[in-house]
Structures are given as C-alpha cells and as structure tokens.
Amino acid sequence: MPQPETTFVPAAIDATRWEQIEPLYRALETRQVGSEAEVERWLIDRSELEAACHEAEANLYISMTCDTDDAAAAGAFTSFIEEVAPRIKPAAFALDKREAELFSRFQLPKDRYLVLERGTRTAVELFREENVPIQTELEKLTQQYQTITGAMTVEFEGREQTMPQMARYQESTDRRVREASWRAAAERRLRDRDAIDEVYDRQIALRQQLARNAGFKTFVGYAFRSMLRFDYGPEDCFAFHEAVEKAVVPFNERRLMERRRDLGVERLRPWDLAVDAKGRAPLRPFEGGRELMTKALAVFHSLDPRLEAMLAELGDGSEARGSRDGACLDLDSRKGKAPGGYQYMRDRIRKPFIFMNAAGLHRDVETMVHEAGHAFHSQLCRDEPLVAYRHSPIEFAEVASMSMELLTMRHWGGSGGYYPQQEDHARAMRKQLQGSVSLLAWIATIDAFQHWIYTNAGHSRAERLACWIDLESRFGAGVDWSGLEDEHKWLWQRQPHLWGHPFYYIEYGIAQLGALQLWLMSLEQGEAAAIDAYTRALSLGGSRPLPELFHAAGLRFDFGPETVTRLVDRVEAELAKLPE
C-alpha cells in the first residue's frame, strides 16, 4: 500500500511538548467530516499525530534504558510520562469517541477497518479518567524496577561486571568457577529483593484498582480486554499449561537426566544448566557488537538476501549512543544499561531500533536474530498508512522474531558465520532446538504465576513465594535447590515482564508454537516456501484478526495438547539426528 502524503503534522514538531501537540488533537476532535473519503483522511491524519507522539516516547525510553545512570535522560522520560502522557490519554480518548462515532455514521469497508474499529470501541469502553494517574504511576514504578536492576553489578575476578557479563561464567567447564559466579550474582540480586518486592506490591494494588475502576472484578479480565485478546481467554491459557505439563515437562526431565549423566554428577545444581555437558569449552560465537552484527548479516544473506538487506539498513553494530541522530542499534552490555533486549519502532521515521546486552554468548546470537525478526516485521509493513496496523498483536509479533531463531540455525556455520567449526555449529543447533521446547515450561510457569497473583487479591509475600515454589514443582524438575531456598523463592524476580508488561508472556508460548510450525514447513516444503510465507504474513502488520495472520503464514492458531505434543515429538526426532 503506498504511503500517503500528509502535512497535518509539522515536520519539525517536538512531540515531547504538550503545547505543540495539543492543537493538533483539538483540530482532529472538532474537524467537520462529511464523507467516507474525509473519514479516511481523518484516520490518516490521526495516525500521523500518534506516530509523532509514539516516536517521541520511544526516543526518550531508548535513551533512558541505554544509560540508566544518566539523570537527564531519566528525568526527560519521567517528565514525559508525568506531564505529557497523562494529557495525551484523555485527548486520545476524545478522538477514540469521535472515531467510534464516525465508524457508526459512515460505511467504511469492513474488510479494511474491522480490526481498527474493534480496537477503538474497546478503548472507548475501557477508558476511565481516574485511571490516567494510575497508569502514570505504574510506568514510573516500572522505571524504578529498571533502575534497580540496571545498577546491579558484581565484583568478580578482580573487576566490576554486569549481570549479563556474569552469565558468561555459567558456561565455564570449571564447576567451582560456575558455582562461585552463580552465588555471587544471586547474592547481589537478593540484596535488592525487598526493594523489588515493594515495587511489585505497589504495582499489583494499582493494577487491581485500575481494573475495578473499569468495571472488572480482577485485573485478569481487564488485562485480556485491554490487550485486545478477542480470540482466546484464560481457559485457553490453562489448556496450554496442561499441554506443557503433559508434553514439555517430560521432555525437559529427559534432557536433564542426560545432562546429569554426561556431567557425572549426583545432583544437578543451578550452575550446571548452561555448561556444555560434554565438558567442551564454552561457545564463543563473536566478540563485541560489531562482529555480532557482521556475522548476523552473513547468516541472513545465506538464508535470504531480502532479510540481509533489511538488517543492513540498521548499522554496523558499533553504535553506542541510543537513538540519537537516528541510530538504530545499541548492542553491547555495559554498566548502567537496563537489562534485556527489545526492538522499538520509531513510527514517524519508520526505522526500528534494536537494544540488547551482548556479552559474547550464544544466547546473544539468539537475541540478535530474534530482535532482527521484530525489525523485519516493522520494516515489511512500514508503508502501511495507519500506525495501528504497523503493529500486530503480540502473539504474532513474536512469531516474527522466534521464527528467525529457528530458521537461521542451519546458517550459523560456515566461514562467515558464528560457528565455523562443524562441531560447534551442531552444538548450537541442539541448544536452540532444546531451548525452543524447554522455554515453554518457563512460559507456563510465569503465566500461571500471574493468573494466581491477580486472582488472589491481598495475598501476602509469603503466599506469593509459596505459589511460586508450587509452580516450580509443577513445571520445573530435576534441579537441586537445597541450601538455596531463598534464591529459588525469588527466582521470578529475574523476569522483567512482570513489572513492565503484565500478562505479556503467554504470547511467547503461542508464538513459539507458530515458529515451530514455520520451522517444520521449512523442513517439509523448503526454506524458500517458509520465508515466502513469513514475509507475506508479516507484510499484513496488524490489519487482520490474529487467527487470520497465523493462517496467512500457513500456521494453525492452536496451543492445546495436540499441537504441543506433535511439535515436541518432532523436535525430539530432529534432535536425534544431530551429533552430540
């Protein structure tokens, strides 16, 4: 779809300043609209205004997470969420009401506007003026959690190291080093457990109030509705939990028994899970962000040159300045950088930004190709006129990223890839395949944990910890935590989605099942067929309902026992073909 020309939003607008964007919101609210064509122009103009506002917040967020020690960056983000975002929300609600009224008054093509109209009506139903300050406070608390975790460092082997850097030691073949580094990192995390618990307690209470204000008994119903989950509900999540318990937990138990045997230990401890079980040296696929990016380009060139060309637009991997000057990458780990990784689309310049904490590990390779998949999604639908359709439901957005982890596997080797040695390449592929299934158990644990948290109002911290241990018993097995009871009880604090994106985790499970289906397509029909299906579906953005997006990629939208068992069995069969 060609990108329409619009001059409604000035090119030089500073959308971090309310006085510059308020007149545009008011102009849209009061504009006379008398035909279907004028409705469509109104929608495009609103879209461009929202793109400017989204991008302003994106740049502030990127700057803050790239340097959590930068008081100016933190202050600018806080100022935006305290002073500007609370004004945007009621102004956007006024436009939502106007938009819903326009949809009722004019007959626009249903095939084109079904998803937009449905989302707009839901936004109107859910909006409450009294929730605006609550949402602001929740964002500030998330920032507080990121500041706490971003400041965590450990003195180890004579130097200060970040949490991502400490993860390297978990691949050491010296068990004493693994244990010492694990304990050092765990002890550092536990020092802030009460502060993190306090943030979470406040967020839980605020979210419950948010839901009650909108007429829901618990935050569960509000979360599902606000996340536009029209095509599945809590009962489907519970079916996923049961499927994982039936098919994935036994798979994981078999893998852990093999690991314990290969390591020659009586008991598997938490520091025995990342090391190569055969005693081989850790995989070291790259050194530094520039090399990470160079090799990623080689991998995608081998898979499909179209993907390489899109990734090449973003830079060479040496950038370390956040999003300043339109930069698109910040890859290396450093002190003061928020943990984790993400891709953030700047909606006005229509360029994605990839943030991660690369430390030279295989998991960084996974993160790189994962976030590249998100970037491809953003790039493939960036010519879509409506900003709402440039973003798809999370359940499908994660198919875009997780598929890249699986489809690139065969191309990680070779002279220009991450693993020139055939043995290392096979190890990495086994690690990826096993992880694609094993992750489902952690996803089920986190999702079930959140369902318990928000359906048990007023629970104590002790009850929360007891729930966590019960879920660990259900979905996790084979690891001995004796003497590490506190570390085990607070393990969940490592999952940042609980603070910043509540209930945003089941999507990874749904998407992983989609990604595994696409991987099977590549095995059975060839990689070209899988990539064609991938790009075709991603080009739709969020313009179609979720099941239709899956269907466009040739995938079943199903996450019950039959689908999970079939995919787990196929992964196990493929693992048997790979050399150990």
N, C-alpha and C positions, 0 to 999 in steps of 0.2 A: 504494500500500500504506500503510495507516495506521501512524503512528509509535506503537510500543508503549510503555506506561508501565513504567519500571523504577526501582527505588530502590536497586539494588545498589551503585551508585557514589554516594557522598555529593555533594550539590550543591556544597559548599564545598571539595572536595578540592584539595590542591595537588599535582598530579601531577609536579611537578619534584622532589619529595622522596620518596626511596625508602621511607622508613619509613611513608609514608601509603598507598602503592600495594602494597607487599609483602603485607600481609594479604589484600588482595583477590585477588592472584594465587594465594596459598596456598589461599584459600577455594574458588576455582574448581577448583584441582587436586585437592582432597580431597572435593568435594561428591558426595554419592550421587545417581546418575542412574538411574532405573528405567523410563523410558518415552520414547516418541518426543516427547511433549509436553515432558517435562523436558529432553530434549536441546535442543530448540528454545529453551527458556528459558535454558539454559546458554549457548547460542550468542549470544543477545541480550545477556546479562549480560557475557560476554566482550567483545562488540563495544563496549559502552558503556565498559568499562575501557580498551580500546585507543583509543577516541575521546578519552578524557581524556588519555591519555599522548601521543597524536599531537598534540593541540592544545597541550599544554604545550611540546613541542619546537617546534611551528610558531611559537608566540609568541616563543620565545627566538631562533629563526632569523630571524624577521622583524625583531626589534629589532636583532640583530647586523648584518644586511645594510643596514638603513636608516641605520645610523651605525657604520661600521667603526672610527671613532676613539673610540667610547665604550668605555672599558676595562671598565666594569661590565657592559655588555651582552655584550661579547666574553667576559668571564670567566664570566658566567652560562651562556652557551651551551657554553663549553668544559667547565665543571663538569658540566653535564648529560651531555654525550657521554662524559666521562671517568668519571663516578661513578654516574650513573643508568642510561644506556643499556646499559652492559655488564652491569648486573644485570637489566635488563628482558629482554635477549636470551635467557639460559638459562631465565628464568621463562616467557617466551613459548614457548620450545621445549618445556618441560614441558606447557604447555597444548596445543601442537600435537600432541604424542604422545597426550594424553588425547582430543583431538578426533578424531584418526585412529582411535583405539580405539572411540570412540562411533559413528563412521560405520560401522565394521565390525560393531558389535554391534546396531545398530538400523537399520531400513529406513526412511530418510527419503526423501521424493520426489526422485528423480534429477533431474527437470527443474528443481527449485528449487536443489538443492545440488551439482550436478555441478561447477561452477566452483570453489566453495569447497572441496569435498573434494579435488579435483585439486591445488589450490594448497597445501592443508595437507599433503598427502602429500609433495609436492615439498619443502616447507620441512623436514619431518622428515628426508627423505633427505639434504639438503644441510647440515644444521646440524652444526657441529663446535665444541666448547668452545674449542679453541685458536684459532679464527678470531675470537672476540669481541674480544680486544685488538687484532687486526689491523684489524678494521673500525673500531674507535675511532681508531686511528692514522690511517687513511685519511680519516676525517671531519675530524680535526684538520689534516691536510695540505691538504684542500680549503679549510678556513677560512684557512689560511696563504696559499694562492693568491689568495683573495678579498681578503685584507688587502693583499697586494702590488698587485693591480690596482686596488683601490678607492682606493689612495693616489696613483695616477698623476694628475698634473696638469701643465699646460704654461703657461708664461708667454708669452702671445701677445697682440699688440695692447695691451700695457700692463696686462694683468690675468691673474690665475691662472684657468685654465679646466680643467674635467674633460674626459676623453676623449669622452663623448657631446656635450659642448658644442663640442668641436673639430670634430666631424663636420659642423657647420653650414657651415664654410668650404669643404667639398668641393663645395658647390653654388654657390659664387661663380662669376660669369662671368669674373672676372679670373684667368687661368691662373697668374699669378705668385703670387697670394694662395693659390690651391689648392695649388700646389707647396710654398710656404713652410709652410703649415699642416700639410700631409701629412708633410713631412720633420720638422717639429717634433714631431708626435705619434709618428711612427715612431721617431725618435731616443730619445724618452722611453721607449717600450716596450723598445727594445733595451738600455737601461741595466739592465733587470731580467731580461734573457733567461736569464742563468746561474742566478739565484735561482729562476726559474720552472722551468727545466730540472731543477734539483736536486729541487724538489718532485715533478716528474713522474717522474723516475728512481726516487725512493723509492716512489711510488705503483705504478709498474709492477711493481717487485720484490715489493711486498706483495701485489698482486693475483695475481701468479703463485703465491705461497706459499699464498694463500687457496684457489686452485683445486687445488693439489696436495694440500692438507690434506683437501679434499673428494673426492679420487679422480679428478681431471681432469688430463689432460696439460698443457693450457694454459688460460688464463683465458677463451678464447673459448667453450669448451664450458660452463664454469661460468657465464659471464655469460648465455648463452642460456637455460640451465636456470633460473637464479635469477630471471631476468626473465620467466619463465613463457611463453617463446616456444614454445608447443606446436604452432603452426600454420604455422611456416616456420623455415628454418635458414640456415646460411651460404651454401649453394648458391643459395638464393633471392636473397640479398643480391648475390651475384656476378652473377646474371641481371639484377638491377636495374642494377648497374654497367654491364653490357654494353648494356642498353637506353638508358641515359643517354648512353653513348659514341656509340651509333648515331643517336639522335634529338635529344638535347638539345644536345650539343656543336656539331653543325652549326647548330642554331637560334641558339645563342649567338654563333657565328662570324659569322652573317649580321647579327645585331644590332650587333656590334662593328664590322663593316665599314661599316654605315650610320652609326654614331656617328663613326668616324674621318672619313668623308666630310663629314658635317654640320659637324663641328668644324673641318674644314680643316687637319688636322694630318697629318704624315707618319707619326708613330708615336703610338699610344695609350699613355699612361703611367698609373700607378695613380691619379693625381689627376685623370684625365679621365673617370672612370667614373660619377660621381654628378651632375655638372653637366648642365644641360639642353643637349642637343646643338644646339639651335636658337639658343642664346645668350640665351634668355629668363631673367628674374630667377628666383631660387630660389622654389619653392613654400613658402609660409609659412602653413600651414593654421590655426594658433592661436598664442596667447601664454599660456603658463602652464597648470598642471594644471586649474584651474577651468574655463577656456574649453575645454580639451580634452574635459573631461567633459560640459560643457553641449552641445557640438556632437555628441558621441557619442550622447547621449540623443535629440537631434533625428534623427540618422541612423537609430537603431534604431526610433524611432517611425514613421518613414516606411517602414521595411522590414516591421516587425511590432510592434504595440503591446505584445504579450506580452513581447518581448525588452526593450523600453524599461522596462517595469515592473520586471523583474528587475534591470536595471542600476541603476535609480533607488534601489533598496534600499541601495546601497553608499556613497552620499555624494555630495558636490558637486564633489570634486576639489581642494578647498583643504586637505585634511588633510595633515599632515606630521609625524605622531607615531608612525609604525609602527602596531602593532596595539593600542596602549593604549586602554583604555575601549571596546574592541570596534570600533575604527576598521577600515575595510575598504579604504582607498586610501592610497597614498603615491606620487605620480606624478612630481613634479618632480625634475630632476637637481640634485645639489649635491655639494660636496666631502665626501669620506668615505663616500659612499653606494656600495655594491657595484655593479658594472656589471650591465647586462642587465635583464631583466624576467621576472616569473613571476606565477602565480596560486597561492595556497596556501589550501586549505580548512581552516578550523578545525572539526574534526569534532564537537566537543561542542556549541558554539553554532550549528553548521551555517551558518556565514557565510564566504564566500570573502574573500580579501584579494588585491588587485592591487598589485604593486610594479613600478615602471618608472622610467626616467630620461628624462623628456620634456624636449626642448630646442627644441621648435617646428618639428620636421622632419616630412616626410611619413612617414618610417619610424616616427615616434611614433604617427601615426594607425593604421598597420598594427599596431603593438604594442598599442594601446588596444583595437581591435576583436578582435584575436587573444586577448588575455587576458580580454576580456569573454566570448568564446566558452567559455573554460575555466570562467569563473564561471557561465555559463548551465548548463553540464554539471553542476557541483556543485549548483546550485540545483534543477535538474529532477529529481535523484534524491536529494535530501536527506531525504525521508521514508522512504527505504529503511531498514529496521531494522538490517541488517548493515553495519557500516562497510566491510567488504571490498568490498561491492557498491556503495558510494558512490564508488568509484574504478574506472575502467575501464582496460583495457590502454592503454598509451601510444599505440600505433598508432591507436586510435580516439579517445582523448582529444584528439589533435592534429587529428583531423578536425573536432571540435567548434570548435576555435579557427581553423584555417586556412579553414574554410568561411565564417566571418564576414568574413575579409579579402576574399573574392571576392563574397559575396552582398550586402555593404553597398556595393560600388563604385558602383552606379547611384544611390545615395542620398547620396553625399558632396557633391553640389552643392546648389543652391538657397540661399535667403536665410539659412536657419539652419544650413547645413552647413559643411563645411570649405572648400569651393571655390565661392563664389557666382558666380565668373566661369566661363562655359561652357568657355572655352579651358583654364583651369587644371584644371577637372574632367576634361576629356578627357586632359590630360597625366597626371594622377594615375591614371586608369584604365589608360592604356597602361603606366605604370610598374608598376602592380600586376600586370597580366597578364603582362608580360615577366618580372617577378621571380618569379612563381609557377612558371614553367618554368625560368628561369635558376638558381634556387636548387637545383634537382635536381642540377646538376653539382657544386655545393659539398657537398651532402649525400653524394653518391657519393664525393667526394674524402675527406671526413672519415671515412666508414665504411670505405673501403678502407684508409685510413691506420691505423685502429685494428686491422683484421684483420692487417695486416702487423706492427704493433707487438707484438701479443700472440701471434703465431705465430713470432716471431723473438726468442726469449729470449736475453738477454745482448747484444743489439745495442748498438753504440756510438752516441753522439750524432751523430757524423759520418754513420753509416749511416742514422740516422733522418732526418737532413736530406736525404740523397740520395734516400731513398724519397719524401719529400715533394715534392721537385722533379720526380721521375719522374711522380708522380700529377698534379701541376700540368700537366705536359706532356700527360698523357692527357685530363684533364677540363677544363683551362683553356687558353685560347688567345687570341691577339690583343692581349695587353698586353706592352709592352716594359719589362723589369725591368733593363736594362743599367745598371750603376753602382749598382744597388740589390740586389745579390745577397744581402746579409745580411738585409735587410728581407723579401725573398722567402722565404728559407730558414726564417725564424722566423714566417712569416705564420700558421701553425697555432696559435700561442700565443694568438691572439685568441678561440679557440673554447673557452669555459669548460666545456662538457660533457665535454671530455677529462679534466678534473680531478674534477669533481663527479659526473658521471653517465656512466661509461664504457660505450660501445656504445649509449648513448641518443642516436642521431642518425638512424639508418636509419628510425626511426619517423616522422620528419618527411617523408621521401620517400614512404613508404607512405601516410601521411595526406594529403599534398598530392595524390596521385593520387585519393584518395577525395573530397577537397574539390573538385577539378576536375570529378569526375563529378557532384557535387551542383550545382555551378555550371551544368553542361550541362543538368541536369534543370530548373533554373530557366529556362533559355533555351527549352527544348523543351516543358515542361509548365506553366510559370509559377512565379513566386516562391512563391505560396501552397502549391503542391504540395511544393516543396523545403523550405520551413520546416516544414510538417507532418511530412515525413519526418525532418527534422533533430530536431525535438522528440520525436517518437515514439522514435527510436533512443537519444537521449541520456537519456531517462527510464528506460531499462533499466540505466543505470550500467554496472557490470561483471558483471551477473548471468548473462550468456550468453557462450559462446565467441566469440572475435574474429571469425571469418567470419560468425557469426550477427548480430553487431552491425552489420557492414557491410551485410548483407542487409536488416536492419530499416530501414536508411536508403535502401534501393534501390540499393546500390552493389556492384560486383564487388570481391572481395578478391583482387586480382591486381596484380602490379607487374613483369610481364615486358615484353618488347619490343612485343607487340601493343597492350597497354593504353597504354604510354607513348607510342608513335608516334601512336596515334589521338588522344590528348589534346593532344599537341604540335601536331599538324596543325590541330586545331580552334582552339586558341589563336591560331595564326598567322593563320587565316582571320578570326577576330574582330578581331585587331589591324588587319588590312587595312581594316576598316570604320570604325575610329576616326580622326578627324582628327589630324594630327600637329601 
